Amino acid sequence: MRRPLQNKFRRLAIFILLFLGASLFFYLLLNGGAFFKELRYAIFLNSPFVSYDLKTGEILKLASASNLPPGANYQLFLPRVQIQTPIVSPKDPGTASVLAAMEDGVALYPGSVLPGNVGRAVMLGHSSRASWYRGNYATVFSLLPQMKAGDIIYIVGNGKKYTYRVSDKRVMSPNDTNALLKSAPNDSEIALITCYPIGSASQRNIVLAKLIATENI
Protein backbone atom coordinates (compact mmCIF):
# COMPACT_ATOMS: atom_id res chain seq x y z
CA MET A 1 0.00 0.00 0.00
CA ARG A 2 2.83 2.36 0.80
CA ARG A 3 4.57 2.22 -2.59
CA PRO A 4 1.40 2.94 -4.67
CA LEU A 5 0.72 5.91 -2.37
CA GLN A 6 4.28 7.18 -2.84
CA ASN A 7 3.96 6.79 -6.60
CA LYS A 8 0.69 8.70 -6.53
CA PHE A 9 2.26 11.62 -4.63
CA ARG A 10 5.29 11.52 -6.94
CA ARG A 11 3.07 11.76 -10.02
CA LEU A 12 1.12 14.61 -8.39
CA ALA A 13 4.34 16.45 -7.57
CA ILE A 14 5.61 16.02 -11.15
CA PHE A 15 2.27 17.28 -12.52
CA ILE A 16 2.39 20.36 -10.27
CA LEU A 17 5.99 21.13 -11.27
CA LEU A 18 5.16 20.73 -14.97
CA PHE A 19 2.08 22.93 -14.58
CA LEU A 20 4.04 25.66 -12.78
CA GLY A 21 6.85 25.42 -15.33
CA ALA A 22 4.42 25.71 -18.24
CA SER A 23 2.65 28.66 -16.56
CA LEU A 24 5.97 30.45 -16.04
CA PHE A 25 6.98 29.75 -19.64
CA PHE A 26 3.79 31.22 -21.10
CA TYR A 27 3.93 34.21 -18.69
CA LEU A 28 7.45 35.04 -19.85
CA LEU A 29 6.45 34.43 -23.45
CA LEU A 30 3.66 37.00 -23.15
CA ASN A 31 5.28 39.48 -20.74
CA GLY A 32 8.96 38.65 -20.84
CA GLY A 33 9.91 41.69 -22.92
CA ALA A 34 8.58 44.17 -20.39
CA PHE A 35 9.79 42.09 -17.42
CA PHE A 36 13.38 41.77 -18.64
CA LYS A 37 13.45 45.42 -19.74
CA GLU A 38 12.66 46.57 -16.20
CA LEU A 39 15.04 43.99 -14.76
CA ARG A 40 17.82 45.37 -16.97
CA TYR A 41 17.18 48.89 -15.68
CA ALA A 42 16.97 47.70 -12.08
CA ILE A 43 20.42 46.15 -12.46
CA PHE A 44 21.75 49.23 -14.26
CA LEU A 45 20.47 51.63 -11.58
CA ASN A 46 22.41 49.70 -8.92
CA SER A 47 25.68 49.83 -10.85
CA PRO A 48 28.56 52.16 -9.80
CA PHE A 49 28.33 54.00 -13.16
CA VAL A 50 25.00 55.72 -12.43
CA SER A 51 24.80 59.26 -11.08
CA TYR A 52 23.44 59.63 -7.55
CA ASP A 53 20.36 61.67 -8.56
CA LEU A 54 19.29 59.00 -11.07
CA LYS A 55 19.96 56.12 -8.70
CA THR A 56 17.94 57.44 -5.77
CA GLY A 57 14.24 58.20 -5.48
CA GLU A 58 11.79 59.02 -8.22
CA ILE A 59 12.51 61.11 -11.30
CA LEU A 60 9.73 63.58 -10.43
CA LYS A 61 7.38 64.05 -7.51
CA LEU A 62 3.72 64.45 -8.44
CA ALA A 63 0.72 64.28 -6.18
CA SER A 64 -1.87 61.95 -7.70
CA ALA A 65 -1.72 58.95 -10.01
CA SER A 66 -3.31 58.38 -13.41
CA ASN A 67 -2.45 55.88 -16.12
CA LEU A 68 -3.59 55.57 -19.70
CA PRO A 69 -6.61 53.27 -20.04
CA PRO A 70 -5.67 49.66 -20.92
CA GLY A 71 -5.15 49.32 -24.66
CA ALA A 72 -5.13 53.09 -25.18
CA ASN A 73 -3.03 54.31 -28.09
CA TYR A 74 -2.08 57.97 -27.67
CA GLN A 75 0.25 59.79 -30.07
CA LEU A 76 2.06 63.09 -29.54
CA PHE A 77 2.67 65.39 -32.55
CA LEU A 78 5.06 68.38 -32.52
CA PRO A 79 4.73 69.94 -35.99
CA ARG A 80 7.49 72.54 -35.57
CA VAL A 81 10.19 69.91 -35.02
CA GLN A 82 8.41 67.18 -37.04
CA ILE A 83 8.09 64.71 -34.18
CA GLN A 84 5.46 62.00 -33.86
CA THR A 85 5.81 59.58 -30.96
CA PRO A 86 3.70 57.16 -28.90
CA ILE A 87 2.78 58.17 -25.36
CA VAL A 88 3.51 55.30 -22.97
CA SER A 89 2.25 54.85 -19.40
CA PRO A 90 4.80 53.37 -16.94
CA LYS A 91 3.29 50.95 -14.45
CA ASP A 92 4.70 52.90 -11.47
CA PRO A 93 6.80 56.05 -10.75
CA GLY A 94 9.95 54.03 -10.02
CA THR A 95 12.96 55.08 -12.08
CA ALA A 96 13.39 51.64 -13.68
CA SER A 97 9.75 51.55 -14.80
CA VAL A 98 9.84 55.10 -16.23
CA LEU A 99 13.11 54.51 -18.09
CA ALA A 100 11.78 51.22 -19.49
CA ALA A 101 8.66 53.00 -20.79
CA MET A 102 10.85 55.61 -22.50
CA GLU A 103 12.24 52.89 -24.77
CA ASP A 104 8.82 52.77 -26.46
CA GLY A 105 8.11 56.51 -26.78
CA VAL A 106 7.63 59.35 -24.33
CA ALA A 107 6.46 58.48 -20.82
CA LEU A 108 3.28 59.94 -19.32
CA TYR A 109 4.66 60.32 -15.83
CA PRO A 110 2.61 58.59 -13.10
CA GLY A 111 0.85 61.30 -11.10
CA SER A 112 -0.11 63.20 -14.24
CA VAL A 113 -3.67 63.75 -15.38
CA LEU A 114 -4.71 62.18 -18.66
CA PRO A 115 -4.49 64.31 -21.83
CA GLY A 116 -7.51 66.58 -22.17
CA ASN A 117 -8.34 66.56 -18.45
CA VAL A 118 -8.08 69.52 -16.10
CA GLY A 119 -4.61 69.54 -14.57
CA ARG A 120 -1.18 68.81 -16.02
CA ALA A 121 -0.10 65.85 -18.14
CA VAL A 122 3.68 65.50 -17.75
CA MET A 123 5.59 63.68 -20.49
CA LEU A 124 9.26 62.73 -20.37
CA GLY A 125 11.45 62.01 -23.38
CA HIS A 126 15.16 61.49 -23.98
CA SER A 127 17.32 64.11 -25.68
CA SER A 128 20.41 61.97 -26.36
CA ARG A 129 21.38 58.32 -26.62
CA ALA A 130 23.02 56.76 -23.57
CA SER A 131 25.09 53.57 -23.81
CA TRP A 132 22.47 51.60 -21.85
CA TYR A 133 19.48 52.68 -23.98
CA ARG A 134 17.95 50.03 -26.27
CA GLY A 135 14.85 51.71 -27.72
CA ASN A 136 14.12 53.73 -30.85
CA TYR A 137 13.35 57.04 -29.12
CA ALA A 138 16.75 58.03 -27.69
CA THR A 139 16.64 61.52 -29.22
CA VAL A 140 12.89 62.04 -29.47
CA PHE A 141 13.05 65.35 -27.53
CA SER A 142 16.48 66.51 -28.73
CA LEU A 143 14.83 69.36 -30.69
CA LEU A 144 12.51 70.38 -27.85
CA PRO A 145 14.58 73.57 -27.20
CA GLN A 146 13.53 74.79 -30.68
CA MET A 147 9.87 74.95 -29.68
CA LYS A 148 8.52 78.51 -29.38
CA ALA A 149 5.64 80.21 -27.59
CA GLY A 150 2.54 79.93 -29.76
CA ASP A 151 3.54 76.63 -31.38
CA ILE A 152 0.77 74.07 -31.78
CA ILE A 153 0.98 70.56 -30.28
CA TYR A 154 -1.46 67.72 -30.95
CA ILE A 155 -2.32 64.64 -28.90
CA VAL A 156 -4.50 62.04 -30.58
CA GLY A 157 -6.07 59.13 -28.73
CA ASN A 158 -9.18 57.75 -27.07
CA GLY A 159 -11.22 58.86 -30.09
CA LYS A 160 -10.24 62.51 -29.66
CA LYS A 161 -7.78 65.04 -30.99
CA TYR A 162 -6.47 67.52 -28.41
CA THR A 163 -4.88 70.76 -29.62
CA TYR A 164 -2.48 72.61 -27.33
CA ARG A 165 -0.68 75.94 -27.74
CA VAL A 166 2.78 76.45 -26.19
CA SER A 167 2.47 79.05 -23.43
CA ASP A 168 5.94 78.94 -21.89
CA LYS A 169 9.34 77.26 -22.10
CA ARG A 170 11.99 77.09 -19.40
CA VAL A 171 15.34 75.61 -18.47
CA MET A 172 15.35 74.64 -14.80
CA SER A 173 17.19 72.54 -12.24
CA PRO A 174 15.61 69.20 -11.24
CA ASN A 175 14.61 70.67 -7.86
CA ASP A 176 13.01 73.74 -9.43
CA THR A 177 11.21 71.45 -11.90
CA ASN A 178 9.69 69.50 -9.02
CA ALA A 179 8.63 72.76 -7.36
CA LEU A 180 6.96 73.94 -10.57
CA LEU A 181 5.10 70.67 -11.08
CA LYS A 182 3.69 70.70 -7.54
CA SER A 183 1.41 73.56 -8.55
CA ALA A 184 -1.76 72.33 -10.24
CA PRO A 185 -3.17 74.48 -13.08
CA ASN A 186 -6.88 75.30 -13.20
CA ASP A 187 -7.09 74.39 -16.88
CA SER A 188 -5.76 71.54 -19.04
CA GLU A 189 -2.03 71.71 -19.62
CA ILE A 190 0.82 69.50 -20.79
CA ALA A 191 4.48 69.69 -19.77
CA LEU A 192 7.09 68.18 -22.08
CA ILE A 193 10.36 67.57 -20.25
CA THR A 194 13.80 66.40 -21.32
CA CYS A 195 17.34 66.56 -19.95
CA TYR A 196 19.39 69.62 -20.91
CA PRO A 197 21.90 70.34 -22.33
CA ILE A 198 22.14 67.36 -24.71
CA GLY A 199 24.27 64.64 -23.14
CA SER A 200 23.79 65.98 -19.60
CA ALA A 201 21.15 65.53 -16.90
CA SER A 202 22.08 68.63 -14.90
CA GLN A 203 19.03 70.64 -16.00
CA ARG A 204 15.60 70.16 -17.52
CA ASN A 205 14.19 71.76 -20.65
CA ILE A 206 10.45 72.24 -20.15
CA VAL A 207 7.77 73.19 -22.67
CA LEU A 208 4.35 74.08 -21.24
CA ALA A 209 1.25 74.13 -23.45
CA LYS A 210 -2.43 74.77 -22.75
CA LEU A 211 -5.43 73.00 -24.30
CA ILE A 212 -7.25 75.20 -26.80
CA ALA A 213 -9.48 72.70 -28.66
CA THR A 214 -10.88 69.16 -28.47
CA GLU A 215 -12.30 67.30 -31.46
CA ASN A 216 -13.96 63.91 -31.82
CA ILE A 217 -12.32 61.75 -34.49
N, C-alpha and C positions, 0 to 999 in steps of 0.2 A: 504493500500500500504506500510505503514511504517514497519509493522511487517514482511511481506514476505521478505522485503529488509534486515531487521535485521537478519532474519533467514539465508538468503543467505550468508551474511558476516560472521555469526557465523560458518556456515558449511565450508566456505573458510578458516577461521582462524583455525578451528580444523584440516582440511586437511593439511594446511601448518605446523602446529605443529607436526602432525603425520609423515609427510614427513621428517621434520628436525630430529625428534627423531629416525626414522628408519635409516636415513643417518648416524647419529652419532653412532648408534648401530653397523652398518656394518663397519664403519671406525674403531671403537675400536676393533671389532672382527678381522679385518684384520691387524691392526697396533698397537693394544693395548699393546702387549708385549714390543715393542720398546718404545712406548710412556711412559708407566708406569715405565720402567727401567730408562729412563732418568729423569723422575719426581722424582724417589726415590733418585737418585744421587744429583739432584738439592736441595732436602730437606736436604740430608746428608751434602752437602758442606756448608750449612748455619747453621749447628749445632755448638755448642760450643766445640765439641770434635774433630774438625778437625784442623790440623796444619795450620798455617798462609800461608805457601808457597803453600799448596795444595788448600786452599780456594780462593786465589787471582790469577787472571790472567790465562794464558795458561800454560800448562805443559812444552811446548817447544816453541821456536820462530823461525819459518822457513819462508822463503821469499815468495815462490809461493804456489799454491794449486793444487793438483791432487788427484783424487779419483779413486778407482777401477771402471772399466766399470760396468754398471748395470748387475746383474746376473753373474758377474765374480766369479770364484771359485779358488782362489789361495791357495796353501798349502806350508808351510815352513818345510823343513826337516833338522835336525841337527844330522847327523849320529853318531858323537862322543858321544853325550849324549842321543841318542835314543829318540829324540823329533820329533813329527810330529804334526803340529797345523795349523788350518785355519788362513789366513790373512784377517782381517776385516777392512773395511774402515769406520771410524766415519763420520757422516754427517757434522761436523764442528770441529774446534780446541778447542772448549770449554771443560773445564775439565769434566763436566758431560757427554758429548757425548763421549769423549775418554774413560773414565772409563767404560761407558756402553758397548762400543764396546769390551773392554778387558774381558768381561764376555763370549764372544763367540770365543776367540782366542787371537792372538796378533794383535795390532792395527797398521795399516799403517798410520802414523801420517800425518794429513792434512798439505800440504806444501811440502811433499815428491814427488819425481818423482816415476813413476810406475816401478816395477821390470823390469830389462832389458834395461831401458832407461839411457841415459847419465845423470849423476847427482847422488844424494844419496836418496835411499829409506830407511826411518827411521821407525823401527818397535819397539813398546813398548810391554813388557810383564811383568806380575807380577812375583815376586820371592817368595812371602809368602802369606798366606791366612789372610786377615783382617776380622774382625767380620762382616763388612757390605757387604762383597763380596758374590755373589750368583751364580757365574758361575762355570764351570768345569776346568778352566785354572788358578787357583790361584797360582800355583807353576810352571807354564810352563817354566819360565826362571830361576828357582832356581839353575840349574846346569850350567848356562851360564859362571860362572867363571872358569869352567873346560875346556872351549874351548882353543885351542892353535893355534899359528901362523902356517899356512899351512893346517889347517883343511878344509874340503870341506863342503859346504852348498848348498842345492838345493832349488829352488823355482819352483813350477810347476803350470801352469795356462795359460789361454788364448791360449791353443794349443801349448805351448812351455815349455821346461825345461831349466831353467837357472842354471848354475853351477858357484858358487863363491868360492874363496879361501880366508881364513882369513889372513889378512895382518897386523892387529894390534889389541891389546886389552888394555883397559885402565880403571882405576878407577878415576873418576873426580867428582868435585862438580857440582851441578845443573848449576851454573853460567858458569863454565868452559865448561860444556857440550853444553850450548847454544852458547858460543863463537866458539867452534869447529864446530858446525853444520851450522854456518853462512858461512863457507867457502864451496864453491861448487867445487867438484872434476871435472876433465876434462874427466874422464871415468865413467863407471857404477859401483856404489858401494852401499852396504847396510850397515846400522848401526843397530845392535840389542842392545836394551837398557833395563835395569831393575834396580830397586832400590837395593842399596848395603850399608851395609851388610844385610843379610836376616833379615827381621823384622824391618828394618829401612829405612827411605827415605832420609838420610843425604847425600848420595853419589849415583853416577850412575856407574854401570858396563857396559862398552861399548865394543862390538865386531865389528870391521870393516872388511869387506870382499869385494874383487873386482871380477867383472864378468870375467870369463875365457873362458866360452863356452855357446853357445845357440843352442838348438836342437828343431826341430819340432817334435811333438808327435801326 
